[in-house]
Amino acid sequence: MLGHWPVQLALIPPDAPFLKRAELLLIADCVPFAYADFHRDFLSGKSVAVACPKLDDTQAHLDKLVLILRKSTIKSITVARMEVPCCSGLTAIARQALEVSQKDIPLKEVIIGIRGNTLGEHLSGAKG
């Protein structure tokens, strides 16, 4: 169900054609390994950006996401992350990028448990 390449946030051009009017799935590196039905339940119709808020350069990710939001026409962002505390940084990056870019785009967070189950979903606006 993957419809584009690259998928690593650091490698995605901010004006990539697959970002036009896209529903962006910002996903933590571990999610596809922990969640067995990842392709079926998450990828369909989404443009994917993969990042790790613990091991990667979070400032570089924030800067890239701000550029993407400013140069493209993203319709929504879904952050899929693991339940572990360090993974909440991915949601923080998305919220901060929305604030800095001054975009009012719906933001949804999906939390995946370490056993591969969905623990919860939260929907908010850009400021939420």
C-alpha positions, 0 to 999 in steps of 0.5 A: 500500500506504500505509494511513494518513496522516500519515506524517511522524513529527513529524505522527503523533499518539502515540495514532493508531488505526493504531499499535495493535498495529502493526508500525512502519516507521521510514523515512529520507526518502531510502529510497523514492527509492533503493529501487525496490520500496519499496511492494512490499517494505516497506509491506505491513502496516506503519504508517509514520513518516518522518524524516531524522536529519540535517536534522530535529530529532532530539530532537523525533523521539526525544520523539515516538517515546517518546510513541508507544511509551508510548501505543500497542501497537507490536509491532515496529519496522523501521528502513529507512535509507540506508547513508550515515553520517548515516542511522545516527542513525535507528537510534540514535533508535529504540534510545534511544526503546525504552530510554527508554520501557522497551519490549522490542520487536524492532528490525530495521534494514535498510540500503539502498545508494545504488544502491538495493540492500539491503546488510544487515539486523540484528535485535535486541531493545530493548537490542541 
